[in-house]
Amino acid sequence: MPNQAGYQAYQKNRFETASPHRLILMLYEGALKYASQAERALLEQDIVASNRLLLKIQDIVYELIATLDMKQGGQIATNLQSLYFYVIDCLVQANLQKNHEKLQEVVEILQSLKSAWEQIGKEVALGKG
């Protein structure tokens, strides 16, 4: 069994030393991880687990909204904010109605955003951005 304090210190350091780009990517990864677990919980009709997981995804999306720089981001930031609010609405509907299709829509949106974010990181790393 790993040393719990050491693992927690490692995790804390991982977040504190990550670049802003990597932090956003980690948020997308976390949301998608929880979405996969929520999907399983919905299929198993585990109401308590699906509720908890869908709320975690909402928290992550609210964090993504908080990272937007509305002044410098211009129209892109505005569009992302609208998309994030749409995702939250879908998550609420998925939670209230136990609607698997709404969660799938969220997953597709988050996967697309994550892929775009990864591409931006590659282009910046290659000096194209």
Residue frames as qw, qx, qy, qz and C-alpha x, y, z in Angstrom:
[[0.000, 0.889, 0.457, 0.000, 0.00, 0.00, 0.00],
 [0.420, 0.510, -0.039, 0.749, 1.49, 3.36, -1.02],
 [0.283, -0.306, -0.433, 0.799, 2.30, 5.98, 1.54],
 [0.097, 0.803, 0.583, 0.078, -0.88, 8.13, 1.60],
 [0.189, -0.874, -0.023, 0.447, 0.85, 11.33, 2.70],
 [0.361, -0.344, 0.561, 0.661, 3.51, 10.91, 0.03],
 [0.275, 0.430, 0.752, 0.416, 0.89, 10.30, -2.65],
 [0.004, 0.902, 0.416, -0.112, -1.09, 13.37, -1.59],
 [0.273, -0.734, 0.222, 0.581, 2.08, 15.48, -1.68],
 [0.362, -0.024, 0.702, 0.613, 2.83, 14.13, -5.18],
 [0.182, 0.670, 0.679, 0.237, -0.68, 14.98, -6.40],
 [0.123, -0.917, -0.193, 0.326, -0.54, 18.46, -4.89],
 [0.332, -0.543, 0.430, 0.640, 2.87, 19.11, -6.49],
 [0.385, 0.264, 0.747, 0.473, 1.59, 17.81, -9.83],
 [0.117, 0.846, 0.507, 0.121, -1.12, 20.49, -9.89],
 [0.256, -0.891, -0.007, 0.374, 1.02, 23.29, -8.47],
 [0.357, -0.479, 0.522, 0.609, 3.81, 22.82, -11.00],
 [0.498, 0.448, 0.683, 0.293, 1.62, 22.28, -14.07],
 [0.097, 0.003, 0.269, 0.958, 1.49, 24.95, -16.75],
 [0.448, 0.289, 0.270, -0.802, -1.82, 26.80, -17.24],
 [0.585, 0.274, -0.543, -0.537, -2.30, 24.83, -20.48],
 [0.353, 0.064, -0.928, 0.099, -1.73, 21.53, -18.69],
 [0.182, 0.141, 0.672, -0.704, -4.15, 22.51, -15.89],
 [0.601, 0.279, -0.047, -0.747, -6.96, 23.06, -18.40],
 [0.571, 0.231, -0.742, -0.263, -6.14, 19.73, -20.01],
 [0.136, 0.014, -0.903, 0.407, -6.28, 18.08, -16.58],
 [0.426, 0.200, 0.397, -0.788, -9.73, 19.58, -16.02],
 [0.679, 0.281, -0.372, -0.567, -10.98, 18.11, -19.31],
 [0.443, 0.188, -0.876, 0.038, -9.43, 14.75, -18.42],
 [0.092, 0.043, 0.778, -0.620, -11.06, 14.79, -14.99],
 [0.570, 0.238, 0.136, -0.774, -14.47, 15.69, -16.40],
 [0.675, 0.274, -0.559, -0.395, -14.24, 12.88, -18.95],
 [0.248, 0.133, -0.917, 0.281, -13.13, 10.40, -16.29],
 [0.281, 0.157, 0.634, -0.703, -16.11, 11.29, -14.10],
 [0.621, 0.288, -0.170, -0.709, -18.41, 11.20, -17.14],
 [0.520, 0.197, -0.816, -0.162, -17.35, 7.63, -17.85],
 [0.094, -0.059, -0.870, 0.480, -18.07, 6.68, -14.25],
 [0.411, 0.238, 0.313, -0.822, -21.41, 8.56, -14.31],
 [0.603, 0.233, -0.505, -0.571, -22.40, 6.76, -17.49],
 [0.393, 0.041, -0.913, 0.102, -21.76, 3.43, -15.79],
 [0.084, 0.163, 0.693, -0.697, -23.74, 4.55, -12.72],
 [0.523, 0.240, -0.022, -0.817, -26.67, 5.67, -14.88],
 [0.597, 0.165, -0.695, -0.365, -26.71, 2.35, -16.73],
 [0.358, -0.070, -0.879, 0.305, -26.64, 0.52, -13.40],
 [0.383, -0.697, -0.386, -0.468, -29.40, 2.85, -12.12],
 [0.569, -0.335, -0.431, 0.615, -27.19, 3.86, -9.19],
 [0.000, 0.903, 0.302, 0.306, -28.92, 7.17, -8.47],
 [0.507, -0.825, 0.044, 0.245, -26.64, 8.22, -5.60],
 [0.635, -0.248, 0.393, 0.617, -23.40, 7.61, -7.52],
 [0.394, 0.537, 0.473, 0.577, -24.68, 9.15, -10.76],
 [0.148, -0.957, -0.224, -0.113, -25.82, 12.27, -8.88],
 [0.568, -0.703, 0.185, 0.386, -22.45, 12.63, -7.12],
 [0.606, -0.033, 0.480, 0.634, -20.47, 12.14, -10.34],
 [0.269, 0.715, 0.452, 0.461, -22.62, 14.47, -12.44],
 [0.270, -0.957, -0.092, 0.044, -22.19, 17.17, -9.79],
 [0.623, -0.474, 0.316, 0.536, -18.40, 16.66, -9.91],
 [0.491, 0.346, 0.494, 0.629, -18.47, 17.21, -13.67],
 [0.001, 0.915, 0.320, 0.244, -20.50, 20.39, -13.15],
 [0.492, -0.807, 0.083, 0.316, -17.91, 21.62, -10.65],
 [0.608, -0.147, 0.439, 0.645, -15.16, 21.04, -13.20],
 [0.312, 0.616, 0.486, 0.536, -17.08, 22.89, -15.91],
 [0.214, -0.961, -0.174, -0.017, -17.63, 25.81, -13.52],
 [0.582, -0.577, 0.270, 0.506, -13.86, 25.80, -12.95],
 [0.518, 0.240, 0.512, 0.641, -13.35, 25.91, -16.72],
 [0.064, 0.877, 0.371, 0.297, -15.68, 28.92, -16.87],
 [0.435, -0.870, 0.008, 0.233, -13.64, 30.60, -14.12],
 [0.640, -0.269, 0.372, 0.616, -10.46, 30.18, -16.18],
 [0.447, 0.659, 0.432, 0.423, -11.83, 32.13, -19.14],
 [0.255, -0.376, -0.022, 0.890, -10.25, 35.52, -19.72],
 [0.348, 0.740, 0.574, -0.048, -13.25, 37.37, -21.10],
 [0.049, 0.895, -0.108, -0.430, -11.26, 40.56, -21.86],
 [0.088, -0.566, 0.687, 0.447, -8.39, 39.01, -23.80],
 [0.393, 0.091, 0.907, 0.125, -10.33, 36.00, -25.08],
 [0.289, 0.214, -0.295, -0.885, -12.90, 38.08, -26.94],
 [0.746, 0.101, -0.223, -0.620, -15.43, 36.17, -29.01],
 [0.593, 0.152, -0.789, 0.036, -13.72, 32.82, -28.43],
 [0.063, 0.028, -0.758, 0.649, -14.06, 33.20, -24.65],
 [0.521, 0.090, 0.175, -0.831, -17.68, 34.29, -25.03],
 [0.747, 0.154, -0.490, -0.422, -18.45, 31.28, -27.23],
 [0.444, 0.118, -0.844, 0.279, -16.70, 28.92, -24.83],
 [0.191, -0.018, 0.584, -0.788, -18.61, 30.37, -21.91],
 [0.687, 0.117, -0.066, -0.714, -21.91, 29.78, -23.75],
 [0.706, 0.177, -0.669, -0.152, -20.86, 26.23, -24.59],
 [0.222, 0.115, -0.817, 0.520, -19.86, 25.54, -20.99],
 [0.424, 0.036, 0.402, -0.811, -23.23, 26.82, -19.74],
 [0.764, 0.157, -0.351, -0.518, -24.92, 24.56, -22.29],
 [0.528, 0.175, -0.815, 0.163, -22.88, 21.62, -20.96],
 [0.088, -0.051, 0.695, -0.712, -24.00, 22.44, -17.42],
 [0.641, 0.103, 0.061, -0.758, -27.61, 22.54, -18.59],
 [0.741, 0.184, -0.594, -0.252, -27.17, 19.11, -20.20],
 [0.314, 0.149, -0.834, 0.428, -25.63, 17.77, -17.00],
 [0.358, -0.001, 0.479, -0.802, -28.56, 19.07, -14.95],
 [0.762, 0.161, -0.190, -0.598, -30.99, 17.43, -17.37],
 [0.613, 0.216, -0.760, 0.019, -29.00, 14.19, -17.31],
 [0.085, 0.106, -0.780, 0.610, -29.10, 14.24, -13.53],
 [0.484, 0.072, 0.335, -0.805, -32.77, 15.14, -13.10],
 [0.812, 0.263, -0.125, -0.507, -34.04, 12.83, -15.83],
 [0.667, -0.303, 0.669, 0.127, -31.31, 10.18, -15.49],
 [0.694, 0.691, 0.056, -0.191, -30.87, 10.80, -19.21],
 [0.771, -0.202, 0.418, 0.437, -27.98, 8.85, -20.69],
 [0.556, 0.615, 0.339, 0.444, -28.22, 10.66, -24.06],
 [0.056, -0.985, 0.025, -0.161, -27.64, 14.07, -22.48],
 [0.621, -0.641, 0.384, 0.237, -24.53, 12.74, -20.78],
 [0.752, 0.184, 0.449, 0.445, -23.31, 11.37, -24.11],
 [0.312, 0.875, 0.178, 0.324, -23.76, 14.82, -25.64],
 [0.362, -0.904, 0.228, 0.020, -21.63, 16.27, -22.83],
 [0.769, -0.290, 0.455, 0.342, -18.92, 13.66, -23.43],
 [0.643, 0.515, 0.364, 0.434, -18.81, 14.45, -27.16],
 [0.069, 0.968, 0.013, 0.240, -18.49, 18.19, -26.47],
 [0.521, -0.780, 0.336, 0.083, -15.79, 17.73, -23.83],
 [0.811, -0.040, 0.440, 0.384, -13.83, 15.30, -26.01],
 [0.503, 0.723, 0.238, 0.409, -13.90, 17.80, -28.89],
 [0.141, -0.966, 0.130, -0.175, -12.74, 20.62, -26.64],
 [0.720, -0.537, 0.391, 0.199, -10.00, 18.44, -25.13],
 [0.776, 0.259, 0.382, 0.430, -8.76, 17.46, -28.60],
 [0.288, 0.877, 0.097, 0.373, -8.70, 21.10, -29.70],
 [0.402, -0.883, 0.237, -0.057, -6.84, 22.06, -26.52],
 [0.817, -0.254, 0.404, 0.324, -4.28, 19.30, -27.10],
 [0.640, 0.546, 0.290, 0.455, -3.76, 20.55, -30.66],
 [0.010, -0.969, 0.051, -0.243, -3.23, 24.11, -29.43],
 [0.640, -0.679, 0.342, 0.118, -0.59, 22.80, -27.01],
 [0.814, 0.083, 0.399, 0.414, 1.21, 20.96, -29.81],
 [0.434, 0.769, 0.192, 0.429, 1.21, 24.03, -32.04],
 [0.253, -0.944, 0.166, -0.132, 2.49, 26.28, -29.24],
 [0.770, -0.448, 0.389, 0.235, 5.21, 23.74, -28.44],
 [0.720, 0.277, 0.398, 0.496, 6.27, 23.75, -32.10],
 [0.238, -0.376, 0.062, 0.894, 6.35, 27.56, -32.13],
 [0.082, 0.386, 0.665, 0.634, 3.36, 27.96, -34.44],
 [0.218, -0.760, -0.611, -0.042, 1.10, 29.71, -31.94]]
